[in-house]
Amino acid sequence: MPLDSGPMSTQAVFYRDSKGRQPVKQFLDATFPLRPAGRNPSAAQIVKAAKRRATIDLQIDRLNGLSDELPPLEYPITSQIEGHLL
């Protein structure tokens, strides 16, 4: 019998295809890289890229911290993603 560890929380899980690829994670990494592309990005470009990625990571952490006992998130947080996932 498992030990009761308190309320469960939501955990973001990225889809993984049969070849082990995670297209959503790949999209996030490509769209919001930790460091901008190019040989010598400026300090401002590096800071901007880091802030954009931190914003995404904070939102994922926010979702991960939600208790399963809470009601589901409402629109627009749960709105349909437009376009195709590869």
HULIN-V710612 format. One record per pair of residues at least 12 apart in sequence whose ideal C-beta (glycine too) atoms are under 8 Angstrom apart, sorted by the first residue. I is the first residue (numbers start at 1). J is the second residue. Records with the same first field share a line. If there is no record, write none. Layout:
I=J / J
This chain:
7=67 / 68 / 69
8=67 / 68 / 69
9=64 / 65 / 66 / 67 / 68
10=63 / 64 / 65 / 66 / 67 / 68
11=64
12=60 / 63 / 64
15=85
23=85 / 86
24=85
28=56
32=49 / 52 / 53 / 56
33=49 / 53
34=49 / 50 / 53
35=49 / 50
36=48 / 49
